[in-house]
Amino acid sequence: APMIKVTSASNKIPENAPPGTFITFVDVMDRDFGENGQVRCELPKNIPFRLQTSSNNYKLVTSETLDREGISEYRLPISAWDLGSPSLSSNKTIRITITDVNDNAPWFAESSYNVYVMENNAPGASIFVLTALDPDVEQNSYVSYSFEENFIQNLPVSTYLSINNMNGTIYGLRSFDYEELKNFQIHVQARDGGVPPLSSSA
């Protein structure tokens, strides 16, 4: 039966790898002679990988763009068979891990939020929590929060509010008076830890 030899049993490739990116060599050998020693090799269809042929040697390459957020790992079954009668075959599985690239900005569920605060609130109390999600992983998914440059009654927003940059909790720093301040608007930025970082605002 044919023997399948793969350079590496475990391979990692970034999700932004262009089509045609080389992954590993696949060597197929058969010790028989004539047609019994001639072999064919193939991958399943409908996957973003293909084999480039050169005699009994093959190169496994990408054939489409990848998306780790859609599929983070592939287990590719490679089949090889000879042209003998009866034909003999063998199989081998190659594991491909798709590594993350910072290709998603944090996102808020809403583009704007309405928050209602009772006047004479206790200074330092939490008044709202904003949460942004990032489908990337590890450092690329770490989200920090900050106020964009805003003013409330011509004073910096930091005079009135503070924000926990780790969890998006907004605190009132002073007691609000409805007769003096009926409403105001602020902008919060969520920024991920990727290089370069990506951000969005609400």
SEKESE-246296 format. One line per 2 residues: number of its first residue (from 1); their letters; for each residue x, y, z of N, C-alpha, C. Coordinates in steps of 0.02 Angstrom, whole numbers, plus 50000, padded with zeros to 5 digits. Last residue first. Layout:
REM residues N
NUM = A = X:Y:Z:X:Y:Z:X:Y:Z; ...
This chain:
REM residues 202
202 = AS = 49040:52726:51046:48967:52730:51056:48952:52793:51095; 49169:52665:50934:49141:52711:50984:49066:52705:50988
200 = SS = 49316:52562:50913:49250:52587:50892:49222:52628:50949; 49478:52505:50853:49432:52535:50901:49364:52551:50870
198 = LP = 49631:52414:50855:49570:52434:50821:49521:52459:50873; 49812:52430:50858:49746:52420:50890:49690:52443:50845
196 = PV = 49925:52341:50744:49901:52401:50777:49831:52389:50808; 49904:52244:50880:49955:52288:50852:49949:52286:50776
194 = GG = 49770:52238:51005:49809:52215:50948:49861:52266:50926; 49684:52266:51108:49755:52264:51123:49798:52240:51066
192 = DR = 49550:52384:51063:49578:52318:51079:49654:52322:51088; 49441:52502:51134:49502:52491:51095:49531:52423:51114
190 = AQ = 49302:52603:51134:49327:52537:51152:49385:52520:51105; 49254:52763:51190:49292:52723:51141:49312:52657:51172
188 = VH = 49110:52858:51210:49156:52810:51240:49189:52770:51185; 49047:53020:51223:49068:52967:51178:49121:52923:51212
186 = IQ = 48899:53100:51288:48970:53084:51290:48984:53028:51240; 48782:53228:51318:48803:53172:51275:48879:53162:51282
184 = FN = 48651:53274:51434:48716:53285:51400:48734:53221:51362; 48520:53360:51522:48546:53304:51482:48613:53323:51452
182 = KL = 48504:53456:51623:48450:53409:51608:48473:53349:51567; 48571:53542:51745:48594:53500:51691:48542:53445:51677
180 = EE = 48502:53620:51839:48563:53646:51808:48584:53608:51745; 48395:53546:51879:48382:53615:51860:48443:53646:51824
178 = YD = 48453:53426:51918:48411:53428:51857:48400:53499:51833; 48614:53400:51965:48555:53441:51981:48515:53450:51917
176 = FS = 48717:53267:52023:48687:53305:51969:48624:53341:51993; 48864:53256:52115:48792:53250:52118:48761:53295:52065
174 = RL = 49006:53182:52034:48973:53235:52072:48898:53223:52072; 49048:53075:51963:49095:53104:52012:49064:53159:52054
172 = GY = 48977:52924:51917:48965:52995:51925:49010:53023:51979; 49057:52801:51815:49040:52826:51881:49026:52901:51878
170 = IT = 49042:52661:51712:49044:52734:51715:49019:52756:51783; 49134:52519:51665:49087:52548:51713:49097:52623:51717
168 = GN = 49223:52452:51580:49174:52498:51550:49123:52527:51599; 49328:52373:51625:49261:52342:51618:49207:52389:51594
166 = MN = 49448:52447:51616:49449:52375:51606:49380:52346:51592; 49431:52580:51643:49455:52563:51576:49456:52488:51564
164 = NI = 49296:52651:51712:49343:52597:51725:49367:52571:51658; 49278:52825:51705:49262:52761:51675:49317:52711:51694
162 = SL = 49192:52968:51775:49252:52928:51765:49230:52861:51736; 49123:53135:51760:49118:53061:51756:49188:53030:51755
160 = YT = 49148:53271:51774:49084:53244:51795:49084:53168:51802; 49273:53295:51728:49251:53333:51787:49188:53302:51816
158 = SV = 49286:53225:51613:49317:53195:51672:49302:53235:51736; 49236:53309:51517:49192:53257:51542:49219:53226:51606
156 = PL = 49282:53480:51545:49298:53412:51521:49253:53360:51554; 49154:53604:51522:49205:53572:51565:49220:53503:51538
154 = NQ = 49047:53652:51451:49113:53682:51440:49168:53656:51486; 48947:53560:51485:48943:53630:51507:49012:53663:51507
152 = IF = 49057:53440:51452:48991:53448:51481:48989:53518:51512; 49148:53374:51315:49140:53427:51365:49067:53428:51388
150 = NE = 49265:53247:51263:49197:53275:51269:49197:53331:51321; 49362:53145:51183:49365:53214:51206:49296:53245:51205
148 = EF = 49307:52985:51243:49334:53027:51191:49329:53100:51216; 49350:52887:51383:49307:52940:51355:49344:52972:51297
146 = SY = 49384:52710:51363:49403:52779:51381:49351:52827:51353; 49428:52539:51389:49377:52591:51378:49404:52660:51399
144 = SV = 49493:52393:51308:49498:52446:51358:49451:52503:51338; 49495:52220:51279:49462:52284:51265:49473:52332:51324
142 = YS = 49577:52090:51200:49574:52130:51262:49548:52200:51247; 49595:52024:51083:49526:52030:51107:49520:52070:51171
140 = NQ = 49729:52015:51058:49688:52050:51008:49616:52061:51032; 49777:51933:51160:49788:52005:51163:49743:52044:51116
138 = EV = 49650:51811:51135:49709:51832:51172:49716:51908:51170; 49555:51835:50981:49575:51799:51042:49638:51830:51072
136 = DP = 49407:51919:50914:49475:51894:50910:49493:51859:50976; 49283:51975:50938:49286:51903:50925:49356:51876:50914
134 = DL = 49241:52081:51065:49290:52074:51011:49300:51999:50998; 49118:52194:51131:49143:52127:51119:49192:52126:51061
132 = AT = 49090:52311:51260:49105:52298:51190:49135:52229:51184; 48981:52384:51374:49021:52324:51358:49029:52319:51282
130 = LV = 48955:52499:51504:48959:52488:51431:49003:52427:51418; 48852:52534:51636:48908:52491:51615:48902:52481:51539
128 = FI = 48814:52671:51747:48802:52632:51686:48863:52590:51672; 48840:52725:51870:48777:52746:51838:48763:52705:51775
126 = SA = 48909:52700:52031:48904:52678:51962:48838:52699:51932; 48955:52840:52134:48915:52780:52121:48916:52764:52046
124 = GP = 49020:52958:52153:49060:52898:52155:49022:52834:52140; 48889:53043:52237:48951:53046:52199:48992:52982:52208
122 = AN = 48723:52994:52224:48781:52992:52268:48845:52994:52226; 48611:53113:52145:48642:53047:52150:48704:53051:52195
120 = NE = 48531:53221:52119:48556:53212:52188:48585:53141:52199; 48427:53143:51995:48466:53198:52022:48483:53185:52095
118 = MV = 48451:52983:51920:48413:53026:51966:48457:53083:51990; 48483:52956:51752:48513:52962:51818:48469:53007:51861
116 = YV = 48476:52853:51613:48438:52899:51656:48467:52897:51726; 48541:52839:51451:48551:52825:51522:48514:52877:51563
114 = NY = 48538:52767:51296:48506:52818:51338:48512:52796:51411; 48665:52741:51175:48628:52717:51233:48598:52776:51270
112 = SS = 48710:52694:51008:48699:52744:51060:48656:52714:51115; 48734:52579:50940:48776:52637:50923:48767:52693:50972
110 = EA = 48743:52423:51029:48705:52482:51005:48754:52537:50987; 48842:52334:51057:48778:52308:51032:48735:52363:51003
108 = FW = 49005:52377:50996:48951:52387:51045:48886:52360:51014; 49156:52292:50961:49093:52321:50939:49043:52323:50997
106 = PA = 49330:52300:50916:49277:52291:50966:49212:52322:50941; 49373:52242:50751:49371:52295:50801:49320:52276:50854
104 = ND = 49468:52112:50686:49402:52133:50709:49409:52187:50761; 49593:52066:50658:49554:52089:50601:49482:52109:50620
102 = NV = 49730:52018:50711:49685:52069:50737:49645:52100:50679; 49730:51843:50687:49757:51908:50666:49706:51960:50690
100 = DT = 49762:51680:50752:49724:51742:50750:49764:51800:50724; 49787:51529:50655:49804:51576:50709:49772:51644:50698
98 = IT = 49724:51374:50629:49722:51442:50602:49734:51490:50660; 49803:51220:50612:49776:51269:50659:49780:51339:50629
96 = IR = 49778:51066:50541:49797:51135:50525:49763:51181:50576; 49830:50902:50533:49795:50951:50574:49822:51021:50559
94 = IT = 49803:50773:50423:49846:50830:50439:49804:50881:50477; 49794:50599:50418:49760:50661:50435:49811:50715:50453
92 = KN = 49798:50475:50291:49833:50511:50343:49796:50577:50355; 49778:50312:50216:49753:50379:50234:49796:50409:50289
90 = SS = 49792:50204:50074:49808:50223:50143:49784:50294:50153; 49761:50060:49967:49757:50131:49985:49779:50141:50058
88 = LS = 49769:49963:49817:49780:49969:49890:49783:50043:49907; 49668:49884:49696:49704:49943:49719:49710:49943:49795
86 = PS = 49697:49713:49642:49655:49768:49670:49699:49825:49695; 49788:49810:49541:49723:49776:49541:49729:49713:49584
84 = GL = 49865:49974:49557:49865:49902:49552:49794:49874:49552; 49884:50106:49577:49846:50087:49517:49846:50012:49505
82 = DW = 49857:50158:49750:49897:50139:49692:49852:50117:49635; 49810:50304:49843:49797:50236:49819:49841:50222:49759
80 = AS = 49777:50411:49982:49823:50391:49928:49807:50319:49909; 49703:50550:50060:49696:50481:50036:49746:50468:49980
78 = IP = 49699:50647:50204:49731:50637:50139:49726:50563:50121; 49593:50746:50296:49608:50676:50280:49637:50671:50209
76 = LR = 49628:50877:50400:49624:50860:50329:49641:50786:50318; 49552:50970:50508:49584:50904:50508:49574:50875:50438
74 = YE = 49570:51139:50557:49549:51090:50506:49587:51025:50519; 49513:51272:50659:49555:51213:50650:49526:51167:50597
72 = SI = 49427:51378:50661:49493:51389:50690:49540:51329:50681; 49313:51460:50564:49340:51393:50577:49412:51402:50601
70 = GE = 49279:51598:50595:49231:51550:50567:49252:51478:50582; 49389:51660:50646:49327:51667:50684:49272:51620:50657
68 = RD = 49483:51634:50548:49487:51597:50611:49423:51602:50651; 49471:51614:50385:49440:51656:50437:49438:51616:50502
66 = LT = 49560:51626:50227:49540:51592:50288:49509:51641:50337; 49545:51617:50049:49559:51654:50110:49530:51617:50170
64 = ES = 49602:51465:49966:49555:51520:49977:49578:51560:50037; 49700:51372:49963:49667:51387:49899:49618:51445:49904
62 = TV = 49860:51337:50032:49793:51364:50039:49765:51379:49970; 49944:51179:49999:49941:51252:49999:49869:51274:50012
60 = LK = 50055:51049:50003:49990:51070:50028:49991:51146:50034; 50135:50971:49870:50138:51028:49916:50066:51044:49937
58 = YN = 50199:50807:49839:50146:50857:49837:50162:50913:49886; 50273:50681:49739:50279:50731:49792:50225:50784:49783
56 = NS = 50274:50601:49632:50243:50573:49693:50249:50621:49752; 50260:50736:49523:50275:50664:49528:50239:50635:49588
54 = ST = 50185:50857:49598:50250:50850:49565:50273:50778:49574; 50041:50958:49628:50072:50894:49612:50140:50902:49580
52 = QL = 49966:51030:49768:50002:51043:49705:50046:50983:49690; 49812:51016:49846:49877:50986:49836:49905:51006:49769
50 = RF = 49725:51141:49944:49733:51096:49886:49804:51069:49885; 49597:51217:50046:49665:51191:50036:49666:51147:49974
48 = PI = 49469:51246:50101:49512:51299:50073:49585:51279:50065; 49354:51122:50037:49396:51147:50091:49444:51198:50061
46 = NK = 49285:51052:49937:49250:51102:49978:49288:51120:50042; 49348:50881:49941:49330:50943:49907:49297:50991:49958
44 = PL = 49490:50801:50019:49418:50811:50008:49406:50877:49972; 49637:50765:49918:49605:50793:49977:49530:50795:49965
42 = EC = 49739:50629:49852:49690:50683:49848:49665:50704:49917; 49847:50539:49743:49835:50568:49809:49784:50624:49803
40 = RV = 49909:50390:49670:49871:50452:49664:49854:50474:49735; 50049:50295:49608:50001:50315:49659:49967:50381:49641
38 = QG = 50125:50150:49551:50101:50217:49534:50044:50236:49581; 50152:50020:49580:50190:50070:49616:50171:50141:49598
36 = NE = 50074:49947:49496:50065:49936:49568:50101:49989:49609; 50123:49978:49373:50062:50011:49394:50050:50002:49469
34 = GF = 50294:49957:49424:50243:49963:49372:50181:49999:49398; 50317:49894:49593:50341:49916:49528:50282:49922:49479
32 = DR = 50306:49950:49768:50294:49905:49712:50320:49935:49647; 50320:50045:49864:50378:50004:49850:50368:49954:49793
30 = DM = 50269:50209:49857:50245:50140:49852:50303:50097:49828; 50238:50368:49935:50284:50317:49907:50249:50249:49906
28 = VD = 50218:50539:49943:50182:50475:49938:50227:50425:49903; 50236:50680:50044:50269:50631:50001:50230:50566:50003
26 = VF = 50198:50843:50060:50168:50777:50069:50201:50730:50019; 50252:50989:50145:50261:50941:50092:50226:50876:50110
24 = TI = 50146:51128:50197:50190:51071:50210:50199:51029:50147; 50105:51261:50156:50096:51236:50224:50145:51180:50239
22 = FT = 50109:51410:50058:50134:51342:50070:50126:51324:50144; 49974:51500:49991:50024:51496:50044:50044:51424:50058
20 = GP = 49870:51509:49904:49934:51487:49877:49989:51483:49928; 49791:51655:49970:49786:51591:49934:49852:51573:49901
18 = PA = 49876:51729:50113:49844:51733:50047:49838:51664:50016; 49833:51731:50284:49878:51703:50234:49843:51705:50165
16 = NE = 49761:51775:50391:49767:51821:50335:49814:51796:50281; 49770:51678:50489:49708:51682:50451:49711:51730:50392
14 = PI = 49926:51587:50488:49885:51645:50507:49824:51652:50461; 49947:51418:50533:49949:51466:50479:49904:51525:50498
12 = KN = 50031:51273:50589:49994:51334:50605:50002:51384:50549; 50023:51095:50597:50043:51156:50562:49999:51214:50583
10 = SA = 50082:50937:50634:50041:50993:50658:50067:51057:50627; 50167:50852:50571:50099:50827:50586:50053:50882:50611
8 = ST = 50269:50890:50434:50250:50906:50502:50178:50883:50513; 50287:50819:50314:50344:50853:50346:50329:50867:50420
6 = VK = 50220:50658:50293:50207:50730:50299:50264:50762:50338; 50198:50521:50190:50243:50553:50237:50232:50629:50235
4 = IM = 50113:50375:50158:50107:50449:50156:50153:50477:50210; 50129:50237:50053:50146:50266:50118:50145:50342:50110
2 = PA = 50020:50117:49974:50058:50179:49974:50073:50202:50046; 50042:49940:50000:50000:50000:50000:50044:50062:50000
